[in-house]
Amino acid sequence: MKMSLRTKHILLLAMPLLLLSCGGKETSHVSGEALEAARMAGRNAAKTFVSREWKDSLELHGQLLEVAAERSKYTMEKRSEELAAFDSAFISTVRATRPGLAERIERQRR
């Protein structure tokens, strides 16, 4: 079976599109395990955070800096999906255990 010149041209033009569609998205695809690890890190940071009492807002700020240092590994490596998972788990855990403190943290973040 012989292909016409027109069919060959169509196939040649379509080939790059087919190859691109097979490649899937080139955006940062993060594994479920990595996201769950970030959530666990956020929950653990929150559990440590809420178990402490602060004498003043300066101590609270110091604790927030410790959390910021922990989350910085996601920021420095540009792992935005994992950073979002960490942040979400952190604030959700704080909100569930100490809602007033969560409001205070959210106010300071703004």
Secondary structure, 3 states (H helix, E strand, C coil): CCCCHHHHHHHHHHHHHHHHHHHCCCCCCCCHHHHHHHHHHHHHHHHHHHCCCCCCHHHHHHHHHHHHHHHHHHHHCCCHHHHHHHHHHHHHHHHHHCHHHHHHHHHHHC
